[in-house]
Protein backbone atom coordinates (compact mmCIF):
# COMPACT_ATOMS: atom_id res chain seq x y z
CA UNK A 1 0.00 0.00 0.00
CA UNK A 2 1.10 3.54 -0.63
CA UNK A 3 2.94 4.97 2.38
CA UNK A 4 4.74 8.23 1.68
CA UNK A 5 6.70 8.02 4.92
CA UNK A 6 8.16 4.64 3.91
CA UNK A 7 9.26 6.04 0.55
CA UNK A 8 11.39 8.55 2.44
CA UNK A 9 11.19 11.02 -0.44
CA UNK A 10 13.22 14.18 -0.42
CA UNK A 11 10.36 16.31 -1.70
CA UNK A 12 10.90 19.92 -2.67
CA UNK A 13 8.23 22.49 -3.33
CA UNK A 14 8.13 25.25 -5.91
CA UNK A 15 6.39 28.33 -4.61
CA UNK A 16 4.86 31.36 -6.27
CA UNK A 17 5.67 34.97 -5.39
CA UNK A 18 3.22 34.78 -2.48
CA UNK A 19 5.02 31.76 -1.03
CA UNK A 20 2.17 29.37 -1.87
CA UNK A 21 3.17 25.87 -2.92
CA UNK A 22 2.34 25.43 -6.59
CA UNK A 23 4.38 22.36 -7.62
CA UNK A 24 6.29 19.42 -6.18
CA UNK A 25 9.73 18.19 -7.14
CA UNK A 26 10.19 14.48 -6.44
CA UNK A 27 13.18 12.28 -7.27
CA UNK A 28 12.51 10.12 -10.35
CA UNK A 29 12.82 6.85 -8.43
CA UNK A 30 10.23 7.96 -5.89
CA UNK A 31 7.95 9.25 -8.64
CA UNK A 32 8.10 5.89 -10.43
CA UNK A 33 7.23 4.08 -7.20
CA UNK A 34 4.27 6.41 -6.68
CA UNK A 35 3.06 5.78 -10.24
CA UNK A 36 3.33 2.02 -9.78
CA UNK A 37 1.32 2.19 -6.56
CA UNK A 38 -1.28 4.40 -8.23
CA UNK A 39 -1.61 1.94 -11.13
CA UNK A 40 -2.04 -0.93 -8.66
CA UNK A 41 -4.75 0.97 -6.79
CA UNK A 42 -6.55 1.78 -10.06
CA UNK A 43 -6.48 -1.88 -11.13
CA UNK A 44 -7.84 -2.97 -7.75
CA UNK A 45 -10.62 -0.36 -7.93
CA UNK A 46 -11.61 -1.51 -11.43
CA UNK A 47 -11.87 -5.12 -10.24
CA UNK A 48 -13.67 -4.38 -6.98
CA UNK A 49 -17.03 -5.74 -8.16
CA UNK A 50 -15.68 -8.92 -9.77
CA UNK A 51 -16.73 -12.26 -8.36
CA UNK A 52 -14.18 -13.88 -6.10
CA UNK A 53 -13.14 -17.49 -5.68
CA UNK A 54 -11.72 -18.89 -2.46
CA UNK A 55 -8.26 -20.40 -2.44
CA UNK A 56 -9.76 -23.83 -1.76
CA UNK A 57 -12.16 -23.49 -4.74
CA UNK A 58 -9.28 -22.52 -6.99
CA UNK A 59 -7.23 -25.49 -5.90
CA UNK A 60 -10.21 -27.77 -6.47
CA UNK A 61 -10.76 -26.37 -9.98
CA UNK A 62 -7.10 -26.88 -10.77
CA UNK A 63 -7.22 -30.42 -9.37
CA UNK A 64 -4.61 -29.70 -6.74
URZIMO-V459920 format. One record per helix or strand. SS is the DSSP state (H for helix, E for strand). FROM is the first residue (numbers start at 1). LEN is the number of residues. If there is no record, write none. Layout:
BEGIN
((SS & FROM & LEN) (SS & FROM & LEN))
END
This chain:
BEGIN
((H & 4 & 4) (E & 12 & 4) (E & 21 & 5) (H & 28 & 19) (H & 55 & 7))
END
